[in-house]
């Protein structure tokens, strides 16, 4: 298989960063117990991660084509290997915050590099969309694996135990192994280098020029809101399971893996359905289904009594049904990303990916902070009910996004 080593490396990198990025919910639960932190204070971890992603993305979009996508991914893996080793050696809230800053900075390099490389590894729009869905599906497999990996190191009998920090030795080893695999891989990046006067703009100015296009800014609204919902639910579901559904500590993390599993199945499964169903109707159906699940399952989460649940058998049905929202949440983000990237020339992919990463990071931070604030001052149910607001806006944005893409394709056909 052509470029098999590069492709394998990209999938493994995404798998690794899925574990680390989406460990925020688990880490929030642990540091609240370990360091006696409030929920609003713990929610700053999402900002540490996402704001560093947004900040580095400005630089990444401008300079990565010159540095090289492969080299940038190697730098990110090196940084994360060191950061993972530091966590168990220097435990503390400051170390945790610095760790997620490193995660965010490294992921900015990785995501811009990976998304820009997809166009170099695929031949057409169909292959691009399939690669994107498989990539995001593997990302969710990593999220799923992360919940079980972390829960294996959590001591449910001692809420103050720091044994969970030993998981970072495993992550450091995995990061080092992927570094070795990618180091021996090759990637032809010649097509990513600009060949026109427009393409010679600095990445920052190219991003600004892209934002002037209606299809792009409507897309960015959709991407921002989809990540806002996804991160708000993902980051706080372990705490929701523990405090609202009264599940044991380790089980609260394990049950959250259902969300990751359903999202992984959804991204890979809907990737197949896209061959037969128009993307617009598919995504609208998914958004409506998400809203229905919120309205149907959250009422059943009220009135839980501590100590009633000792294991999977006596857990409330809502603990298993609500995380299935991931099945319908799954295709929205990768599909709209693929649509906007496929509509642009390859030399613009780095700048467009920079915008994707920035707005996704801001959406993730906003979602986690709003959910954490609402969870702390009102209730966990109210925090998740609020997802109905961005879901409604996404439905409206998708309509205008479809119209702008159709107008863009028509103008391309006329020019051709």
N, C-alpha and C positions, 0 to 999 in steps of 0.2 A: 504493500500500500504506500502510495506516494505521501511523503511528509508524515508518516505514521508516528515517528518519534516526537515531532513537534506537536502533532494533534494530541497524542497521549499526554505529553507534558502539560498542555493547556488544560485538558480535562482534569488532571491531577492537581494543578495549581488552583483551579476553581473549587475542587473538592476540599482542599486544605483551607482556603480562605472562607469557604462556606461554614466550616466548623468554627473558625475563630470569630468571624463577623457576627454570627448568630448565636454565639455563646453569651452575648450580652444579657439576655434574659436569665440564664442560669447563673451568671456571675453576679447580677443584681441580687438575686435571691440569696446567694451565699454571702456576699459582703454586707448585706443588711444584718445577717446573723453574726458574722465574724467580727465586723467592725462597728456594730450598733449604729448604723446609719439610717436616716429617714429615707422614705421613698423618693421625694424630690431630689435629695442629695445624691442618691444612687443613680437616678436617671441621667445624671451628667455624663455617664459613660457613653451613652448614645451620641451625645454632642462631641465628646472627645474623638470618637471614631468618625462620625459623619462630617464634622467641620474640617477635620484634617484631610478627609477625602476631597471635600470641595476645594479647599485651599490649594492642595497639591495638583489638582486637576487642571487649574489654570496654567501652571508651569508645564505639566505633562503634555497637554494638547499642543503647546508651542514647540517643545524641544524633543519630544520622544521620537518623531520621525528622523531627526538628525542623530540622536543617540542610538536608536535601534530598538525595536520592540523586544527582541530576544534579550538583549543586554539589560533592558529595564526590568524585565521579569526576573532575571538573575539577581539584580540588586535588591528587589523586593524580597526574594526568598532568603537572601543573606541577612537582611535586616530582621526578618521574622524568626530566623533560627536563633539569633542573639536575644531577641525580645522574649521568646518562649523560655529560654534558659534562665533569664533574669527573674521571671515570675516566682518560681519556688525558692530561688536563692535569696531574694530580697522581698519577702511578702509585706504587703501594706497597701493602703488605698492609693497612695501616690504612685506606687509601682503599677497598680492596676490601671490607673488613668494614663500613665505613660505608655503602657502596653497597648491600649486601644488607640492612642495617638499613632503609634507605630503601625498598628493594623490598618488604620485609615490611610496613612501616607503610602504604605506599601500597596494597598488595594487600589488606590488611585493609579499607580504605575501599572499594576496588573490589568485592571479593567480597560484602561485606554489601550494598552498593548494588545490585549486579547480581542477586544471588539474590533480594533483596527486590523488585526491579523486574519479575522474570519473572511474578509473580502479577498485576501491573498490566497486562502486555502480552498475557496469555493469558486465554482465556475458560473453560477447564475443565481437569480433571486430565489428559486425554489430550494437550491442547495443551501443558500445563505439562511433561509428561514428554518430549514431542518436542522442545520448545525447549531443555530441559536437556541432552538428548543431543546435539543439534546444537551447542550452546554448548561442551560439553566436547569434542566432536569437533573443533571449530575450535581449541580450546585445544591439542589434540594436533597439529593441523596447524602451529600456531605452534611447538610443541616441535620438530617435524620440521624446519621451516624454520630454526630457531635453530641446529641442529647444522651444517647446511650453510653458514649465514651465518658462524658462528664459524670453521669449518674453512677458509673462503675467506681468512681473515686470518691463519691460523696458518702459520708458517714451519717445516716439518718438518725442514729442513736445519740449523736453529739452534734448539736447545731453549731457549736463553736469550733469544731474540728477544722483544721486547715489541710486535711488529707487530699482535698479536691485539687490542690495546686500541683500535685504530682502528675496530673494529666498533661502538663506542659512539657514534661520530658518526652512524652510520646509525640507531641506535636512538633517539637524541635527535631526529633529524629526523622519524622516524615518530611519536614521542610528541607532537611539536608539531602535526603534521598532524591527528592524532586529536582533539587538544584543540580545534582549529578546527572540526572537524566536529560534535563534541558541543556546543560553545558555541552553535551555531545550532539545536540540537535542542530538542524540548519533551517533557515527561513529566508526565502527570497523576498526582500522588502523593496525591490526596485520600483514596483508599481505604486507604492505608497508615497514616493517622492514626487512633489509637484513639478509639472512640466509647462505650466501656463503662467502668465503674469498674475492672474487671480490667485492661483495656488501658491504664489510666493509671498503672500501676506503672512505676517507673523500669526501664529495660532490664535492668540487672543483676539486680534482684529477679525480673523476669519470666523471665530465663534460669534462675534457681534454681528457680522454680516449675515450669518445663518439665522440668527434670532430675528432678523427683519422679515424673514419669510413666514407667512401665515401658517403654513403646514408645520413649521418647526416650533413656533411658540405655542400652538395648540397641542402639539405632541408633548412639549415640555410640561404643560399643565397636567396632561393625562399621566405622564410618567411620575411627576411629583406626587400626585394624589394616590396613585396605585402603590407606590413605595410607602407613603404615609400610612396607609391602611395596613400594609403587610408588616411593617416594622412595629407599628403600634400594637398589633395583635401578637406578633412573635415575641417581642421583648417582654411583654407583661403577662403572657399566658401562664408561664410557670408560677408566678406570684398569684395570679388569679386562681389557679388550681389549688394552691396551698392555702390561701386565705379565704377564698369564697367557697370553693368546693370541699375544703377541709381534707385534702389528700395529704398523705405523708410526704416528707421533703423530697426524697429520691423519686418517689412515684410522680410527684408534681412535674419533675423534669422529664421523666420517661413518657408520661402521657402526652406531653407536648410534641413528642416525636411523631404522633399521629398527624399533626399539622404538617410537618416536614414531609412525611410519607405521602400524604394525599396531594401535596403540592408537586412532589416529584412525579407521581403518577399522572397528575393533571398536565404537567408540562410536556411529558413524553407522549401521553395519549392524545392530547389535543393537537400535538404536532402532526399526528397521523390524520386527525379529522380535518385539519386545514386543507388537505388535498381534495376534500369533497365538499366542504362547507365554506361559504364566503366568510372571511375573517370578521366582517362587521357584525353579521348576525350571530356568529359564534361568541364574540366578546360581549355583545349586548345580553345574550342569554346567560352568560357567566356572571355578569354584574347583577342582574336581576336575581339569580339564584343565591348569590352572596347575601343580598338584602333579605331574602326570604329566610335564610338560615339564621341570621341574627334575630329576626322577629320571632321565629319559632322556638329557638333553643334557650335564649337568655332568660325568659320567664321561669324556666325549670331550674335555674341555678340559685334561686332564693331560698332562704330558710334552712341551709345546711347546718348540721350540728357537729362540732369538733369531736373526734374520737369514733365516729360511726364507721369510717372507712379505714380498713386495715390492709387492703390489697385490691387487686384488679377485679375480683369477683363481686365485691360489695360497693364498688364505685358507682356514682350516679350516671345515668345514661348520657346526660349532657356533657360529661367529661370526654366521652368518646365521639359524640355527634358534632359538637361545635367545632373541633379542630378540622373536621372534614370540609370546612369552608375553604381550606387550601386547595381543594380539587378545582374549585371554580375561580379562585384567585390566581391560579397558576399561569394561564396563558396570556393574561392581559399585558404584563410588563415585557416579556420577550417578543411577543408578536408586534407590538407597536414599535419596539426598538428596531426589529428587523425591517419593518415597513419603511421607517424613516431613513435608515442606513442604505437600504437597497435603492432608494429614490435619489441618492446622491453619488457623485463620482468618487472613486476610491481615495483620491488625495484629500478629500474633505472628511473622510471617516474619522481621522484622529481628532479634528476640531469638534465634530458632531458628538463623538464619544465623550470628549471633555465636557460638553454641555449635559449629556446624559448622566455622567457621573456626578457632576455638581448638583443638578436638580434632584437626582435620586438621593444624594447624601442629605441635602436640605429637607427633603421629604421624610427621610428616615428619622432625622433629628426631631423635626416638628411632630411627627406621629408619636414618637416615644415620650417626648416632653408633655404633650397634651394628654396622652393616655395616663402617664404617671401622675400628673397634677390632678386630673379628674378622679383617678383611682384613689388618691390620697384624701381629697377634700369632699368627694361625693360618694361614689361607690364603684366597684369593678364593673358591675352591670352597666351603669351609666357611661363609663368609659368606652365600653364596646358598642353600646347603642349609638354613640356619636359617629361610628363608621358609616352610618346611613347617609350622613351629609356629604362626605366626599364621594360616596358611591353614586349619588344623584348627579353630582357635578361631572363625574366621569362619563356617565351616559350622554350628557349634553355635549361634552368635549369630543367624544368619539364620532358623533354626527358631523360636526364641523371638520374634524380630522379627515374623515372619509371624503367629504366634498373637496377639501384642499388637495388631497392626493389625486383625486380624479382630474382636477383642474391641472395639476402638475404634469400628469401623464399625457393629457391631451395636448398641452403646450409642447412637450417633448416630441410627440408624434408629428405635430405641425412643422417644428423645426427640422425634423429628419426628412 
